[in-house]
Amino acid sequence: MAASAGAGAVLFLCLLFPAISLSAGGPFISIASLVDSPRSSALGGAASALGCDPTLAWINPASVAGVPSSSLTMGGQRGFIGDVSWSTLGVFPLEGGGGFAAGFAWYDAGTVTLRPAGAPEKAVGVQKDLLGLVSAAGETAGIRAGFSAKLMNSTLLDEYSSIAAAFDAGLSMEIGGGISAGVLARNISGGIRFEKEDIPLASTVQGGLSGQWTGDPDRLGVYADAICDLERRKSGWGGGVEYCMSGAMSVRLGAGRRPEGSGMGFTMGLGFAGPSYRLDYATRLEASESAPQIIGLTLIL
């Protein structure tokens, strides 16, 4: 395949692989938007007002404000088409209630066999992404604010590579009575360019409310977000319920409808916590072996 066919190759992949784009001409789907937290995923994607949680730094930079100790989170997830990703994230407290995070994530959409005319068939990687992230956040008077900078390298068909930068911003505040509100912008960017083809990243803005009520030793949380896809100009929603028993085990149920119009979906997850670790798992409730799954292990340092 000649290099001049780069734009055509991108459009071809957009049609065949939802890991790259949900529709031809749509935003470029990459690790920048796919990497997630098991807790947020289990709660239907409601991440704008979840509060202090170091595992959420990939999607909400404000979540690292006020972290009490350093932590290292290692995660893995599998998508609908068997695509996989791995991530490592370190979060560190700063003086005055601030927090800092740095991490990297890797994504592999699998392989496809090409059969060019007059040439032997060849198996090539559909899409491989490498993402780096740095985040900083601060907290004052019950208000958390954070900012993330991300740099991504994406390679299609083992031949066409491009680099893109994106930014996230989050803001949340405690209203009172266990209620918090938040707003979150993800993947604000000028897009990514392959050969002569400019493709926007999947940029979203979401906002919502959370309610958390503690009855010693258990805790109940209810979360809900409205989500807007800036490129498609479509909206969706997500929300869930979390019940934490004695601070050691959490059960999470969620539901949502993504802005891309993929239909309503249901999610569930579990969390286990000890003095020096935290284990989280989430999956989408589908009657299929290919249902997306996410797992994360956090070590408290």
N, C-alpha and C positions, 0 to 999 in steps of 0.2 A: 504494500500500500504506500503510495507516494505521500510526501509531506504536504503537498498542495491539497490533499484530500482531507486535511485536518478538520475543517468546519463540517464537512459532510459526515465524517466519522462521529463527531460530537452529536449531531442531530440524530444519526442512526442509533447511537447508544441511548439518547433521550427517549426514543420510541420503545426500545426493548427492555431497558432496565430502570425500574423505579428507584433504585439506589442512586442513580445519577439525576434523573428528573422525572417528575410525575407525569409530565406531558411535554411534548415538543414545544419549545418556546417558553417553558416554565422556568422557575429558578433552578439553579444548580444545587442538587442535594448532595451534601458532603458530610464528612466527620464533624464539621463546624456546627451543623444543626442536628446530627444524629446522636452525638455523645450525650449521655443523660445520667441522671442519678436514679438508682432503683426506687428511692423513696418518692421522688417527684413523679416518676413513671407510674408507680402503683396508685398514685392519687390523681390520675387522669391528666397529668401535666400541669397541675396547679402549683406553680413555683414562686409566684410573686410575693407572697406574704407568709412563707413557711418559717421565717425567723432564722436564728443563728443555727447553722448546720454546715460544717465544713465539706460534706459530700456534695453540696449543691453548687460549688464554685464554678463548675463547667457551664451552668446555665443561669446562675444568679450571683453576680459578684458581691452583692450586699450581704449574702449569707455568711461570709467569713468575718464580718464585724462582730467583735465580742467573743471570739472563740477563746475558751479558757486554757487550752493547751495545744501543743503542736500535734499534728496527725499526718499519717500517710495512708492514702486510699488507693487501692488497686482494683480496677473494675474490668469486666468483660461483658459484651452483649452480642446477641445474634438477631438479625433482622428477618423479614419475611422471605427473602430470596436466598437465605443461607449466608448472607454477608455477615462478617464478624468485625468487631473492633475491640481494642484493648486500651486501657488508659491508666496512668499513674499520676497522682495529684498530691502535692505536699502543701499543707496549710500551717501557718505560723502566727501566733498572736503578736500584736504590737502594743506598745505603751499607749495608754489613754483609751483603750477599748477598740483599737483598730485590729486589722488582720491582713495578712498577705498570703497569696497562693501562687504556686507555679506548677505546671504540669505539662505532659505531652500525651497525645493519643494517636493511635494508628488504626487505619481502616482498610479492609480488603473486601471487595465486592465479588471475589471469585474469578473464575476464568471463563472464556468463551472461545470456541473454535472457529477460526476464520478460514474460508475456502476461496482464496483469490483465483481468478481465471488464469489458467496456465501455470499455476504455482502450487506446490504442496500445501496441504492444510497445516495450520499452526495454531496452537493454543496460546492465548495471551491473557494477561490480567485485564479484567474489565475496568476496574478503578482502584487505585491505591492512594490513600491520603495520609499525610503526616501533619499533625497539628501541635503547635506550641501555644501555651497560654500563661499570662501573668495577670494577677488581679490584686487590687488593693481596696480596702474598705475601712470606714470609720463609723463610730456610733457616738451620738450625743443626745441627751434628753429623750431617749426612746426612739430616735430616728436613726436608721441605718442607711448608708449610701455606699455604693461600690462601683468600680469601673474595671473592665477587663480589656486587654489587647490580645489579639490572636493572630498568628501567622500560619498559613497553611500552604503546603505543597501538594498538588494533586496530579496524578499521572493516569492517563487513559490509554488503554490498549498497549501498555508498556512502551509507548512512543511519544505521546503528546503530553507535555508537562507544563504546569503554570503555577504561579505563586499568587496568593491573595491575602490581604489583611482585612480584619474585621474587628468590630468593637461591640462590647456588651455594656449595659449600664442598668443598675437596679437601685430602687429606693423603697424603703418600707418604714412604717411608723406604727407605734402602739396607740390605739384610740382609747382604750380603757375597757374594763370588764372582760378582759381576755380576748378582745377583738383587735386585730391588726389589719392594715391595708397596705398594698404594695403595687408597684408598677415596674415593668421590666422590658427592656429593649434588647433584642438579640440579633447578632450578625449584621450590624449596620456597616455597609461596605459599598465600595464602588464596583463590586462584582469580580469576576474572574475571566481571563481572556485565553482562549485556545486558538492558536493560529490567528485568524482574522475574525473569530466568533466571540463576541462579548456576551457573557451570560451572568445575570444577577444572582447573588446568593439568596438563600431562603431567609429573608429578614422578617422578623415578627415583633409586634408589641403586644404585651398582655398586662392585665391588671386585675386585681381581685381582693378578696377579703379572706381572713382566717379567723377562726375562733378556737381557743384552747382553754379547757377547764380542767383543773386538777382536783381530784378527790383522793387524798393520801391512801394508798401509794399509787393509784392509777391516774391516767390522763386521757382525756378525750379531745380529739381535734377534728374540726370540720373546715374544709378548704374549697374555694371556688374561684376560677379565673375566667375572664373573657379574653379571647385571643384574636389578633388581627394579622393576617398575612399582608405585608406591605406591597409585595410584588403582584400578587393575584387580586388584591383588593377584596378579599373574602374574610369572613369571620368564623370563629368557632368558639368552643368553650371546653372547660375541663374542671373536674372537681372530685373530691373524695372524702372519706372518713377514715380516721386513724384512732385505734384504741391501744394504748400502751399499758401493759400490766406489770406493775411493780418495778417499772423502769428497766425490765429485763427482756420483754418480748412485746413486739408490736404487730398488730394485724391491720392491714390496709386494704380498702376497697375503693375503686374509682370508676369513673365513666367520663366520656368526652366525645366531642365531634371535632375533628381537625379542620382547619380552614380549607384544605385542599379538597374537601368533599368526599373523603373516603368512607363516610358513614359513621354511625355511632358505634363506639367500642367500649368494652368493659375491661377493667384491669384489677389485679390483686397483687398483694405482696406481703412479705413477712420480714421482720427485723429482730435480731437478737443482739443484746448488748451486755458486756461485762466491764470490769474495771479498766481493762487495757485493750479492748477490741470492740468492734461493731460489725455485724454481718447483715447485709440487706439483700433481698431478692424481690424481683417483680416480673410479671408476665402478663401478656394480654390474653384474655379468656377467649380462646378460639378452639373450635373442634378440628384442630390441625396440628401436626407435629412441627410445622414451620412457624408456629406462633412466636413472636419476638420474646426474648428473655434477657434479663439484665441481672447481674450479680456484682456485689461490691464488698470488699473487705477493708475495713478501716482499722489501723493500728494507732492507739493513743501513745504518743512518744513522751 
